Amino acid sequence: MTPRGRALVQRSSQPPFPKEKRKTRPSLEDTIDDFNFMARRFPYGVPFDNACNKSPFMQDLAWTQDWSLAEMEKMYEEARKGMPKPRFLHKLHDPGYFLIHFSINGSYFDDALCDSGSSVNLMPAEIAKKLGLINSIVKSRMDLKTFSLILEAA
């Protein structure tokens, strides 16, 4: 006696082999977009000859496309035409000291030392009082000499 309806089929333990996708050649518009992208990646002032020598993509285009080097150079210059020129920052005069004017929550300090790389922050008790932090300070037995020994051990 056979059961009515669908018969059960035993599945294989391995997944089905994936079908290979067909490789399609990029369209001419995509190729030109890629060329323009590559042309804009070079720093300002790099001539076409240097860019072509340094970029395997551009060398490949010279061989695979039916473009002459003169056409590629024209396309290169056209792609880079809209690039902004680099702005150079002028050196500011040396103020002669490392102190800055600074404010924290409306409290102004005329001479604050700015050191963004410090791992230990020191603050005089007078400034802590001025900021209202004196009640939140916890006493510690660590001093700078102890801290420097800890850093050397690490």
Summary of the structure (lengths in Angstrom):
residues: 154
radius of gyration: 34.1
end to end distance: 80.1
largest distance: 102.7
contacts: 212
relative contact order: 0.07
helix: 40%
strand: 8%
